[in-house]
Amino acid sequence: MADGYAAALMDTGSFCRSRALRDQWYVVADASDIASSPVGVTLLGDRYVVWRGNDGELAAAADRCPHREAPLSLGHVRDGCLVCPYHAWAFASDGGCVDVPSSGPGASISAAANLDVLLVRELYGLVWLCVGTPVGEPPRIAQDADPAFRRLTAGMETWSASATRMADNFCDVAHFPYVHAGTIGPDTDPVVAPISVVALDADFTGYEYTVEVHDEHGNDVRQRMSTAFHLPFIVRSDTFYESGPRAGHDRVLLLCTTPVDDVTSLFTFVVWRNHDHEVPAEDVLAFDRAIGAEDRRMLERIAGVLPLDASSTVSVRSDRLSVEWRRRFSALVVS
């Protein structure tokens, strides 16, 4: 299977058909988006529905009624049950079909009418979905349990860009002086120091470096940072402020990319900070959103999937982390 899939990947550039990717966790919604109505999401080219049961816990399944295949995401939630919009069949959060109105009260319901529910988690204010058999857990962010840190979620966006190009971009700092000239990068040194890629912890692989940037108020700030990835498409950036108004404080940025299909992606980010708790959330998020918008403008102009054959593009010393991400991602999708 691996050899056949590797050949198909080279021919078509499609990675969404990889079975191994189905066994990973993906952010598909902001937790606040799943309230009183079901929400449809697309992941790896397939449609799913997410809703909340009576206890408020999340449930997820394929967005297809087993009766006549109507999209369940167009239905509604009644007493914690997902109700199909076509014939009002109702499904409990464990997937069991509990009501077929046309059959009358008390009629037996075939087990074939049940939904196969999927694994879904609520973590860091996000909804994480695995549609296969998970090989691990979503990445651990220790600061989330630290009361000194404030957590802010940015909400979901849909980018017309491949998740492969987004992960590659988020692993890269060499574009800062150019793509981010309007925010952090106008005076950033274009020379990137030698990079040593290592396991930063049990969940993330990356490197540490120091950079001089501007903050949202135009202050010159020296930052000790790390950038690291968690397969398949999660990137984390840690910052310790060595100078400037926030000197001595920390910030964690989690960049979450989810492949809708090969060339369309969901994107969100989460920020943890142990400072400026009095600043309104939207004011905090605005600067990071501006940085993301600069990335988006560039990436949406680059068509297709990033070639997974490393010889198809030229890489230099500053690309070492993205090259390592691509090597490990390529091995994953053909496994």
ROFI-159271 format. One line per 2 residues: their letters; for each residue x, y, z of N, C-alpha, C. Coordinates in steps of 0.2 Angstrom, whole numbers, plus 5000, padded with zeros to 4 digits. Last residue first. Layout:
a> X:Y:Z:X:Y:Z:X:Y:Z; ...;
//
This chain:
sv> 5014:5029:5025:5014:5023:5030:5008:5019:5029; 5013:5040:5018:5014:5034:5014:5015:5028:5019;
vl> 5012:5050:5028:5007:5049:5023:5007:5043:5019; 5024:5049:5035:5018:5048:5038:5013:5046:5033;
as> 5034:5053:5026:5035:5046:5029:5028:5044:5032; 5030:5067:5025:5030:5062:5019:5030:5055:5021;
fr> 5032:5071:5038:5026:5071:5035:5025:5066:5029; 5046:5071:5038:5042:5066:5043:5035:5066:5040;
rr> 5050:5080:5028:5053:5073:5028:5048:5068:5032; 5044:5091:5032:5042:5088:5026:5044:5081:5026;
we> 5051:5094:5044:5043:5093:5044:5041:5089:5038; 5063:5096:5039:5062:5090:5043:5055:5089:5044;
vs> 5061:5108:5031:5063:5101:5028:5062:5095:5032; 5058:5116:5042:5052:5114:5037:5054:5108:5033;
lr> 5070:5117:5048:5065:5114:5052:5059:5112:5047; 5079:5122:5038:5080:5115:5041:5074:5113:5044;
ds> 5080:5134:5030:5074:5129:5029:5074:5123:5033; 5092:5140:5032:5086:5142:5036:5080:5138:5035;
rv> 5100:5133:5022:5101:5132:5029:5095:5134:5033; 5088:5129:5009:5094:5131:5011:5094:5130:5019;
sv> 5080:5120:4995:5080:5122:5002:5087:5124:5004; 5070:5119:4980:5077:5121:4983:5077:5123:4990;
ts> 5060:5106:4976:5061:5113:4977:5068:5113:4980; 5061:5092:4973:5057:5097:4968:5057:5104:4970;
sa> 5067:5085:4982:5071:5087:4977:5067:5092:4972; 5057:5081:4991:5061:5087:4993:5065:5090:4987;
dl> 5041:5078:4988:5048:5076:4985:5053:5082:4986; 5030:5085:4990:5033:5081:4996:5040:5078:4994;
pl> 5026:5101:4985:5029:5095:4983:5032:5091:4989; 5012:5108:4992:5019:5108:4992:5022:5102:4990;
vg> 4998:5109:4981:5001:5106:4987:5009:5107:4986; 4992:5124:4973:4993:5117:4974:4996:5115:4980;
ai> 4999:5141:4971:4994:5135:4970:4996:5128:4972; 5000:5154:4980:5004:5149:4978:4999:5143:4977;
re> 4992:5164:4986:4994:5165:4979:4999:5160:4976; 4989:5161:4998:4984:5160:4994:4986:5161:4987;
lm> 5001:5165:5004:5000:5157:5003:4994:5156:4998; 5000:5179:5005:5006:5176:5001:5004:5168:5000;
rr> 4989:5181:5013:4989:5184:5007:4995:5181:5002; 4992:5174:5025:4987:5171:5020:4988:5174:5013;
de> 5003:5181:5031:5004:5175:5028:4999:5172:5023; 4994:5193:5034:5000:5193:5029:5002:5186:5026;
ag> 4986:5187:5043:4983:5190:5036:4989:5191:5031; 4994:5184:5053:4991:5179:5050:4988:5181:5043;
ia> 4996:5198:5058:5002:5193:5055:4999:5188:5051; 4983:5201:5061:4987:5205:5056:4993:5201:5053;
rd> 4981:5192:5072:4977:5191:5066:4980:5195:5060; 4991:5197:5081:4992:5191:5078:4988:5189:5072;
fa> 4984:5210:5083:4990:5210:5081:4992:5203:5077; 4971:5205:5089:4971:5209:5083:4978:5209:5079;
lv> 4972:5199:5101:4971:5195:5095:4973:5199:5089; 4971:5210:5110:4977:5206:5110:4977:5202:5104;
de> 4959:5216:5107:4965:5220:5106:4971:5215:5106; 4951:5206:5111:4951:5207:5104:4957:5212:5102;
ap> 4953:5205:5125:4955:5200:5121:4955:5202:5113; 4959:5220:5133:4954:5216:5130:4956:5211:5125;
ve> 4971:5219:5146:4970:5221:5139:4964:5217:5136; 4974:5213:5158:4969:5218:5158:4967:5221:5151;
hd> 4984:5205:5156:4978:5202:5157:4972:5207:5157; 4998:5207:5153:4993:5211:5150:4986:5208:5151;
hn> 5004:5189:5155:5005:5197:5156:4999:5200:5152; 5006:5177:5150:5006:5178:5157:5007:5185:5159;
rw> 4996:5169:5137:5001:5175:5139:5000:5176:5147; 4992:5160:5123:4993:5160:5131:4998:5165:5133;
vv> 4982:5158:5109:4987:5162:5113:4987:5161:5120; 4978:5149:5095:4977:5150:5102:4983:5154:5105;
ft> 4971:5150:5078:4977:5150:5083:4974:5151:5090; 4966:5141:5063:4964:5145:5069:4971:5146:5074;
fl> 4960:5136:5048:4965:5139:5052:4962:5143:5058; 4956:5124:5035:4954:5128:5041:4960:5130:5045;
st> 4960:5124:5018:4962:5123:5025:4958:5127:5030; 4963:5117:5002:4959:5121:5006:4960:5119:5013;
vd> 4969:5107:4995:4971:5114:4993:4967:5119:4997; 4964:5095:4998:4971:5096:4997:4973:5103:4997;
dv> 4952:5099:5011:4954:5095:5006:4962:5097:5004; 4954:5104:5024:4947:5103:5021:4948:5098:5016;
pt> 4966:5101:5035:4965:5101:5028:4958:5099:5027; 4970:5113:5047:4966:5107:5046:4965:5107:5039;
tc> 4981:5120:5059:4979:5120:5052:4976:5113:5051; 4985:5131:5072:4982:5125:5070:4979:5125:5063;
ll> 4997:5137:5082:4994:5138:5075:4992:5131:5073; 4999:5144:5097:4998:5137:5094:4994:5139:5088;
lv> 5010:5153:5107:5006:5153:5101:5005:5146:5098; 5014:5159:5122:5014:5153:5118:5008:5154:5113;
rd> 5025:5170:5131:5019:5170:5127:5020:5163:5123; 5031:5178:5146:5031:5173:5141:5024:5173:5137;
hg> 5042:5191:5153:5036:5187:5152:5036:5182:5146; 5053:5199:5153:5053:5194:5158:5046:5190:5158;
ar> 5046:5213:5146:5052:5210:5148:5051:5205:5154; 5037:5221:5140:5035:5214:5143:5041:5210:5145;
pg> 5043:5232:5134:5038:5233:5139:5036:5226:5143; 5060:5226:5131:5054:5229:5129:5049:5230:5135;
se> 5068:5210:5131:5068:5217:5132:5061:5220:5130; 5065:5197:5131:5071:5199:5135:5071:5206:5135;
yf> 5051:5187:5132:5053:5193:5130:5059:5195:5134; 5050:5171:5124:5051:5175:5131:5054:5181:5129;
td> 5038:5162:5115:5042:5168:5116:5043:5170:5123; 5035:5148:5105:5036:5151:5111:5040:5157:5111;
sr> 5024:5141:5093:5029:5146:5094:5029:5149:5101; 5019:5127:5085:5019:5130:5091:5025:5135:5091;
vi> 5009:5119:5073:5015:5122:5074:5014:5127:5080; 5002:5105:5066:5001:5109:5071:5008:5112:5072;
fp> 5000:5095:5056:5000:5101:5054:4999:5107:5060; 5001:5081:5061:5003:5083:5055:5004:5090:5053;
lh> 5016:5084:5071:5013:5081:5065:5005:5080:5066; 5021:5098:5077:5018:5092:5080:5014:5089:5074;
fa> 5035:5109:5077:5029:5106:5074:5027:5100:5078; 5042:5125:5083:5042:5118:5083:5035:5115:5080;
ts> 5052:5138:5089:5047:5136:5084:5047:5129:5083; 5056:5149:5102:5057:5143:5099:5051:5142:5094;
mr> 5065:5164:5107:5060:5160:5104:5061:5153:5103; 5068:5179:5114:5071:5172:5114:5065:5168:5112;
qr> 5068:5195:5107:5064:5189:5110:5068:5183:5109; 5068:5212:5109:5072:5206:5109:5069:5200:5112;
vd> 5059:5225:5102:5059:5220:5107:5064:5214:5105; 5055:5241:5099:5060:5237:5098:5060:5231:5103;
ng> 5038:5246:5097:5043:5245:5102:5048:5240:5099; 5026:5246:5090:5032:5249:5087:5038:5249:5091;
he> 5015:5240:5096:5016:5247:5097:5022:5250:5094; 5017:5227:5093:5011:5230:5090:5011:5238:5091;
dh> 5035:5226:5091:5029:5224:5094:5023:5228:5091; 5048:5221:5080:5044:5227:5083:5037:5223:5086;
ve> 5062:5211:5084:5056:5213:5081:5053:5219:5083; 5076:5200:5084:5074:5207:5086:5068:5209:5081;
vt> 5078:5184:5091:5076:5188:5085:5074:5195:5088; 5085:5168:5093:5084:5175:5096:5083:5179:5090;
ye> 5079:5151:5095:5083:5156:5092:5081:5163:5095; 5077:5133:5094:5077:5139:5098:5081:5144:5094;
yg> 5067:5121:5085:5073:5124:5087:5072:5131:5091; 5058:5105:5086:5059:5112:5083:5066:5114:5085;
tf> 5044:5095:5089:5051:5095:5087:5052:5102:5084; 5034:5090:5103:5036:5095:5098:5043:5095:5096;
da> 5031:5081:5113:5026:5082:5108:5028:5087:5102; 5040:5080:5123:5038:5074:5120:5033:5075:5114;
dl> 5051:5094:5117:5048:5090:5122:5045:5084:5119; 5060:5096:5107:5060:5101:5112:5056:5098:5118;
av> 5071:5088:5098:5065:5087:5101:5065:5091:5107; 5079:5099:5086:5079:5094:5091:5072:5093:5094;
vs> 5089:5107:5074:5082:5104:5075:5083:5098:5080; 5098:5121:5074:5099:5114:5076:5092:5111:5078;
ip> 5103:5133:5062:5097:5130:5065:5099:5122:5067; 5112:5148:5061:5112:5141:5060:5107:5138:5064;
av> 5102:5163:5058:5107:5159:5061:5107:5152:5060; 5097:5172:5044:5095:5167:5049:5101:5163:5052;
vp> 5097:5188:5039:5101:5182:5040:5099:5178:5046; 5088:5199:5040:5087:5194:5035:5091:5187:5036;
dt> 5083:5206:5055:5089:5204:5052:5087:5198:5047; 5069:5217:5054:5072:5210:5056:5078:5208:5052;
dp> 5062:5228:5051:5069:5229:5053:5072:5222:5055; 5049:5223:5048:5052:5228:5044:5060:5229:5045;
gi> 5041:5213:5055:5047:5211:5052:5051:5217:5048; 5028:5213:5061:5034:5212:5066:5041:5213:5062;
tg> 5021:5222:5050:5019:5220:5057:5026:5219:5061; 5024:5223:5037:5019:5228:5040:5018:5227:5047;
ah> 5033:5213:5034:5035:5220:5034:5031:5225:5037; 5031:5200:5032:5028:5203:5038:5031:5210:5039;
vy> 5037:5196:5021:5030:5195:5021:5027:5199:5027; 5050:5201:5025:5047:5202:5018:5039:5202:5019;
pf> 5056:5197:5037:5057:5204:5035:5053:5206:5028; 5050:5183:5037:5048:5188:5042:5049:5195:5039;
ha> 5055:5172:5031:5051:5176:5027:5049:5182:5031; 5062:5164:5039:5066:5168:5034:5062:5173:5031;
vd> 5056:5156:5048:5056:5163:5050:5060:5167:5045; 5044:5142:5046:5050:5146:5043:5050:5153:5046;
cf> 5034:5135:5050:5040:5133:5052:5046:5137:5050; 5023:5141:5043:5024:5142:5050:5030:5140:5053;
nd> 5026:5135:5030:5027:5142:5031:5028:5144:5038; 5023:5122:5032:5030:5124:5029:5031:5131:5031;
am> 5009:5123:5035:5014:5120:5040:5021:5122:5038; 5005:5128:5022:5004:5132:5028:5009:5130:5034;
rt> 5007:5118:5013:5011:5125:5012:5010:5129:5019; 4999:5109:5018:5006:5107:5017:5010:5114:5017;
as> 4986:5114:5017:4989:5113:5023:4996:5112:5023; 4985:5125:5003:4986:5119:5006:4989:5119:5013;
as> 4972:5138:5003:4979:5136:5003:4980:5129:5006; 4961:5147:5006:4962:5144:5000:4970:5142:4999;
wt> 4956:5145:5023:4961:5148:5018:4961:5144:5012; 4944:5150:5035:4945:5145:5029:4950:5149:5024;
em> 4945:5151:5052:4945:5154:5046:4946:5149:5041; 4938:5152:5069:4940:5148:5063:4940:5153:5057;
ga> 4946:5160:5084:4940:5158:5079:4943:5156:5073; 4956:5162:5093:4955:5167:5088:4949:5166:5084;
tl> 4957:5162:5111:4956:5158:5105:4953:5163:5100; 4967:5164:5125:4963:5167:5120:4963:5163:5114;
rr> 4972:5162:5142:4971:5158:5135:4966:5162:5131; 4984:5167:5153:4977:5169:5150:4977:5165:5143;
fa> 4993:5160:5167:4992:5162:5159:4985:5163:5158; 4993:5157:5180:4996:5163:5178:4995:5165:5171;
pd> 4988:5144:5181:4983:5150:5182:4986:5157:5180; 4991:5132:5169:4995:5137:5174:4990:5143:5175;
ad> 4986:5124:5160:4984:5122:5167:4987:5127:5172; 4992:5129:5148:4985:5129:5149:4982:5127:5156;
qa> 5005:5126:5149:5003:5133:5151:4996:5133:5152; 5007:5114:5142:5007:5114:5149:5004:5121:5152;
ir> 4999:5107:5130:5002:5114:5131:5001:5114:5139; 5001:5092:5120:5000:5095:5127:5003:5102:5127;
pp> 4992:5088:5105:4998:5090:5109:4996:5093:5115; 4980:5074:5106:4982:5081:5104:4988:5083:5108;
eg> 4988:5057:5106:4983:5063:5109:4985:5069:5106; 4989:5044:5095:4991:5048:5101:4986:5052:5103;
vp> 4983:5038:5085:4989:5035:5087:4992:5039:5093; 4966:5034:5083:4971:5039:5085:4977:5035:5087;
tg> 4958:5028:5070:4960:5026:5076:4966:5030:5078; 4948:5041:5062:4951:5034:5062:4952:5032:5069;
vc> 4945:5054:5064:4940:5050:5061:4942:5043:5060; 4945:5065:5077:4949:5060:5074:4944:5055:5071;
lw> 4945:5083:5081:4941:5077:5079:4946:5072:5076; 4942:5095:5093:4947:5091:5090:4944:5085:5088;
vl> 4938:5111:5096:4935:5105:5095:4940:5101:5090; 4945:5122:5109:4944:5120:5102:4941:5113:5102;
gy> 4949:5126:5121:4943:5130:5118:4942:5128:5111; 4958:5116:5124:4960:5123:5123:4955:5127:5120;
le> 4946:5104:5119:4953:5105:5122:4955:5112:5120; 4936:5091:5117:4936:5098:5118:4942:5100:5122;
rv> 4935:5078:5104:4938:5081:5111:4937:5089:5111; 4929:5063:5097:4930:5071:5097:4931:5073:5104;
ll> 4928:5049:5087:4931:5052:5093:4932:5060:5092; 4911:5046:5081:4919:5047:5080:4921:5050:5086;
vd> 4898:5033:5078:4901:5040:5081:4909:5040:5081; 4889:5028:5067:4895:5026:5069:4898:5033:5072;
ln> 4871:5027:5070:4877:5031:5067:4883:5028:5070; 4859:5014:5066:4863:5018:5071:4869:5022:5067;
aa> 4852:5006:5058:4850:5013:5058:4854:5017:5062; 4855:4993:5061:4858:4996:5055:4857:5004:5054;
as> 4847:4989:5071:4854:4992:5073:4857:4995:5067; 4830:4995:5069:4836:4990:5067:4843:4994:5069;
is> 4818:4997:5081:4823:5000:5076:4829:4996:5075; 4801:4994:5084:4808:4992:5085:4812:4995:5079;
ag> 4789:5006:5090:4792:5001:5085:4799:5000:5086; 4785:5015:5099:4787:5009:5102:4789:5004:5096;
pg> 4775:5025:5088:4778:5024:5094:4779:5017:5096; 4780:5024:5070:4775:5024:5076:4778:5023:5082;
ss> 4787:5025:5059:4786:5018:5061:4781:5018:5067; 4790:5038:5057:4785:5035:5052:4783:5028:5054;
pv> 4799:5042:5066:4792:5044:5067:4788:5040:5063; 4810:5034:5074:4809:5034:5067:4801:5035:5067;
dv> 4823:5036:5087:4816:5038:5085:4815:5038:5077; 4835:5033:5090:4830:5032:5095:4823:5034:5093;
cg> 4850:5026:5085:4844:5029:5082:4839:5027:5087; 4866:5029:5093:4860:5025:5093:4854:5029:5090;
gd> 4876:5038:5095:4875:5036:5089:4868:5032:5088; 4877:5044:5108:4881:5038:5107:4880:5035:5100;
sa> 4868:5054:5107:4875:5056:5106:4880:5050:5106; 4854:5048:5096:4857:5050:5103:4865:5051:5102;
fa> 4845:5053:5083:4851:5050:5085:4853:5052:5091; 4830:5052:5074:4833:5055:5079:4839:5051:5081;
wa> 4822:5056:5058:4825:5051:5062:4829:5055:5067; 4816:5066:5050:4816:5067:5057:4818:5061:5061;
hy> 4817:5065:5037:4812:5061:5039:4812:5061:5047; 4826:5077:5035:4822:5074:5029:4816:5070:5032;
pc> 4835:5081:5045:4830:5086:5042:4825:5083:5037; 4837:5072:5060:4838:5072:5052:4833:5077:5050;
vl> 4843:5077:5075:4837:5075:5071:4838:5077:5064; 4852:5072:5089:4852:5075:5082:4847:5072:5078;
cg> 4847:5075:5106:4848:5070:5100:4848:5074:5093; 4846:5084:5116:4852:5081:5115:4853:5076:5109;
dr> 4833:5088:5113:4834:5085:5119:4841:5081:5119; 4837:5090:5097:4831:5090:5101:4833:5086:5107;
vh> 4845:5099:5084:4846:5095:5091:4840:5096:5095; 4842:5097:5067:4843:5101:5073:4844:5096:5079;
gl> 4850:5097:5050:4844:5096:5055:4845:5100:5061; 4861:5098:5043:4855:5103:5041:4849:5102:5046;
sl> 4869:5088:5046:4871:5095:5049:4865:5100:5047; 4865:5077:5039:4862:5078:5046:4864:5085:5049;
pa> 4860:5076:5023:4865:5079:5028:4862:5081:5034; 4852:5060:5019:4852:5068:5020:4858:5070:5024;
er> 4852:5046:5016:4858:5050:5016:4858:5058:5016; 4841:5039:5020:4841:5042:5013:4847:5047:5012;
hp> 4847:5033:5033:4840:5031:5029:4840:5033:5022; 4858:5037:5038:4858:5030:5035:4852:5029:5032;
cr> 4863:5054:5035:4858:5049:5038:4858:5042:5035; 4879:5061:5036:4875:5057:5032:4870:5052:5036;
da> 4892:5065:5041:4886:5069:5040:4882:5066:5034; 4898:5054:5053:4898:5056:5046:4892:5060:5045;
aa> 4899:5062:5070:4898:5056:5065:4898:5059:5058; 4901:5067:5087:4902:5068:5080:4901:5061:5076;
al> 4898:5076:5102:4897:5070:5098:4898:5072:5091; 4902:5084:5118:4902:5084:5110:4901:5077:5108;
eg> 4891:5087:5132:4897:5083:5129:4897:5083:5121; 4880:5091:5137:4884:5096:5134:4891:5093:5131;
dn> 4871:5082:5140:4876:5083:5145:4881:5089:5143; 4864:5080:5128:4861:5083:5134:4865:5085:5139;
gr> 4877:5084:5116:4871:5080:5119:4868:5083:5125; 4881:5094:5102:4881:5093:5109:4875:5089:5111;
wv> 4889:5089:5086:4884:5092:5090:4885:5091:5097; 4895:5088:5070:4897:5089:5077:4891:5092:5080;
vy> 4898:5079:5055:4893:5083:5059:4895:5083:5066; 4907:5079:5040:4906:5076:5046:4901:5081:5050;
rd> 4914:5074:5024:4909:5078:5028:4907:5075:5034; 4930:5073:5017:4924:5070:5019:4920:5075:5024;
gl> 4943:5079:5015:4938:5078:5009:4931:5075:5011; 4948:5081:5027:4952:5076:5022:4947:5075:5017;
lt> 4933:5087:5033:4940:5085:5035:4943:5080:5030; 4921:5099:5035:4924:5095:5030:4931:5093:5033;
vg> 4906:5100:5046:4913:5101:5045:4916:5097:5039; 4891:5106:5053:4895:5102:5048:4902:5105:5046;
vp> 4884:5106:5068:4888:5110:5064:4891:5105:5059; 4868:5108:5076:4873:5104:5074:4877:5108:5069;
ss> 4864:5120:5089:4863:5117:5083:4869:5113:5081; 4868:5126:5101:4862:5122:5101:4860:5119:5094;
ai> 4885:5124:5099:4880:5126:5104:4873:5122:5103; 4899:5126:5093:4895:5121:5094:4891:5122:5100;
ds> 4907:5137:5094:4903:5137:5088:4898:5131:5089; 4915:5136:5105:4909:5140:5106:4905:5140:5100;
ad> 4926:5129:5100:4921:5125:5105:4915:5129:5105; 4929:5130:5083:4930:5133:5090:4924:5130:5094;
av> 4933:5115:5074:4929:5121:5075:4931:5124:5082; 4943:5106:5071:4938:5107:5066:4933:5113:5067;
vy> 4959:5101:5072:4954:5106:5075:4949:5107:5069; 4963:5083:5073:4962:5090:5069:4957:5094:5072;
wq> 4973:5069:5075:4969:5074:5078:4969:5080:5074; 4975:5054:5065:4977:5060:5068:4972:5064:5071;
dr> 4971:5044:5056:4972:5042:5063:4975:5048:5067; 4970:5049:5044:4964:5048:5047:4965:5046:5054;
la> 4983:5048:5039:4981:5055:5041:4974:5054:5045; 4984:5035:5035:4988:5037:5041:4985:5043:5043;
rs> 4978:5035:5022:4974:5032:5028:4978:5034:5035; 4977:5048:5011:4982:5044:5015:4978:5041:5021;
rc> 4970:5057:5004:4968:5050:5003:4972:5045:5008; 4976:5069:5005:4971:5068:5009:4968:5061:5009;
fs> 4986:5072:4996:4988:5068:5002:4982:5066:5006; 4990:5073:4979:4985:5072:4984:4987:5069:4990;
gt> 4998:5073:4968:4999:5078:4973:4994:5078:4979; 4999:5064:4958:4993:5068:4959:4994:5074:4964;
dm> 5011:5057:4958:5007:5059:4952:5002:5064:4952; 5015:5056:4971:5019:5059:4966:5016:5061:4960;
la> 5004:5048:4976:5005:5055:4978:5010:5059:4974; 5006:5037:4969:5000:5041:4967:5001:5048:4970;
aa> 5017:5032:4975:5017:5033:4967:5012:5038:4966; 5013:5030:4988:5018:5035:4986:5019:5037:4979;
yg> 5003:5020:4986:5001:5027:4988:5007:5032:4987; 5012:5010:4983:5007:5012:4978:5004:5019:4980;
da> 5020:5009:4994:5023:5010:4988:5018:5013:4983; 5010:5006:5004:5014:5012:5004:5017:5014:4998;
m> 5004:4994:5000:5000:5000:5000:5004:5006:5000;
//
